[in-house]
Amino acid sequence: MTLEHVSDPQAAAVLRRLHQSAEQAKSGMVSQHWPRMSAWFSGLGTSHAERPEASVQAGASLDPQQAAFLYSLVCGSKARTIVEYGTALGVATIWLALAARSNWGRVITTELDPQRALAAGANIDEAGLSDVVDIWLGDASQTLRSLDEPVDFVFSDGAPEKALEVLQLLRPVLIPGAVIVSKYTAFGSKEDRAYTDWLRHPANGFVSTTVPFQSSMEVSVFRGEPAH
Ligand SMILES: C[S@@+](CC[C@H](N)C(=O)[O-])C[C@H]1O[C@@H](n2cnc3c(N)ncnc32)[C@H](O)[C@@H]1O
């Protein structure tokens, strides 16, 4: 499964455009701005007013292969309620929504930056997927507090500093067998390691592995409450 195999032509066209522009932004003009941009892209360090213009173009943290892998996991797990932490421009959201639609499910995606949420909404609309996506604007560690339905799948991709808090917030509503995919791995920053250490602690009820893509992903499964 790759981008060429996306059978919905409307969504495929939007994904192609967004992946291409992310690729161009990363390889070209972005190099000059990269340190400041990557901080802004993860929602940290720089204020929104300070963001470099180039970063508006860069909206995907997954390459098409990783995104297709995410799509396959959602399809295979038959997930119905999918939560994304960190929408940005909606690239992963569109992949998640395509899978959600085939499962008769939906995506709740969370974004801190109103401009990004607006841009994501337009992309999702253009892809013809607005009926399966809800964008919750605000800090996910606050907005997701009102979630009171069982969650089958989580893609966690917002600021690493809040990733563990967001996961701990979601844990009570995860179904046994829920899958959590994230960009925070045991090879990453201090925050990434705190996240994976917690996921890997037997008392917390997950099994978790780093999948070594070019840029790795952590894939975890919630087994349910651990036996005492
Ligand atoms: C790496 S980007 C997400 C990329 C997106 N998932 C994709 O694959 O297209 C991270 C996003 O998380 C957002 N973010 C950071 N902290 C957040 C928070 N506390 N709550 C919600 N969104 C947050 C940032 O504004 C940024 O747009």
The ligand as an SDF file (V2000), in Angstrom:
LIG
                    3D

 27 29  0  0  0  0  0  0  0  0999 V2000
    4.2340   17.2680   13.8110 C   0  0  0  0  0  0  0  0  0  0  0  0
    2.8290   18.2720   13.6230 S   0  0  0  0  0  0  0  0  0  0  0  0
    1.5410   17.1160   13.2720 C   0  0  0  0  0  0  0  0  0  0  0  0
    1.5850   16.5510   11.8770 C   0  0  0  0  0  0  0  0  0  0  0  0
    0.3440   15.8060   11.4710 C   0  0  0  0  0  0  0  0  0  0  0  0
   -0.0440   14.8010   12.4470 N   0  0  0  0  0  0  0  0  0  0  0  0
    0.5300   15.1430   10.1280 C   0  0  0  0  0  0  0  0  0  0  0  0
    1.0110   13.9990   10.0800 O   0  0  0  0  0  0  0  0  0  0  0  0
    0.1960   15.7370    9.1390 O   0  0  0  0  0  0  0  0  0  0  0  0
    2.4750   18.6830   15.2950 C   0  0  0  0  0  0  0  0  0  0  0  0
    1.2370   19.5390   15.4760 C   0  0  0  0  0  0  0  0  0  0  0  0
    0.8160   19.4200   16.8290 O   0  0  0  0  0  0  0  0  0  0  0  0
    0.2930   20.6600   17.2290 C   0  0  0  0  0  0  0  0  0  0  0  0
    0.3150   20.7030   18.7050 N   0  0  0  0  0  0  0  0  0  0  0  0
    1.4010   20.9210   19.5020 C   0  0  0  0  0  0  0  0  0  0  0  0
    1.0200   20.8860   20.7890 N   0  0  0  0  0  0  0  0  0  0  0  0
   -0.3070   20.6220   20.8120 C   0  0  0  0  0  0  0  0  0  0  0  0
   -1.2550   20.4740   21.8650 C   0  0  0  0  0  0  0  0  0  0  0  0
   -0.8970   20.5750   23.1490 N   0  0  0  0  0  0  0  0  0  0  0  0
   -2.5350   20.1890   21.5340 N   0  0  0  0  0  0  0  0  0  0  0  0
   -2.9000   20.0800   20.2280 C   0  0  0  0  0  0  0  0  0  0  0  0
   -2.0380   20.2250   19.1930 N   0  0  0  0  0  0  0  0  0  0  0  0
   -0.7550   20.4890   19.4750 C   0  0  0  0  0  0  0  0  0  0  0  0
    1.2210   21.6780   16.5760 C   0  0  0  0  0  0  0  0  0  0  0  0
    0.5920   22.9470   16.4910 O   0  0  0  0  0  0  0  0  0  0  0  0
    1.4780   21.0210   15.2230 C   0  0  0  0  0  0  0  0  0  0  0  0
    0.5870   21.4820   14.2350 O   0  0  0  0  0  0  0  0  0  0  0  0
  1  2  1  0
  2  3  1  0
  2 10  1  0
  3  4  1  0
  4  5  1  0
  5  6  1  0
  5  7  1  0
  7  8  2  0
  7  9  1  0
 10 11  1  0
 11 12  1  0
 11 26  1  0
 12 13  1  0
 13 14  1  0
 13 24  1  0
 14 15  1  0
 14 23  1  0
 15 16  2  0
 16 17  1  0
 17 18  1  0
 17 23  2  0
 18 19  1  0
 18 20  2  0
 20 21  1  0
 21 22  2  0
 22 23  1  0
 24 25  1  0
 24 26  1  0
 26 27  1  0
M  CHG  2   2   1   9  -1
M  END
$$$$
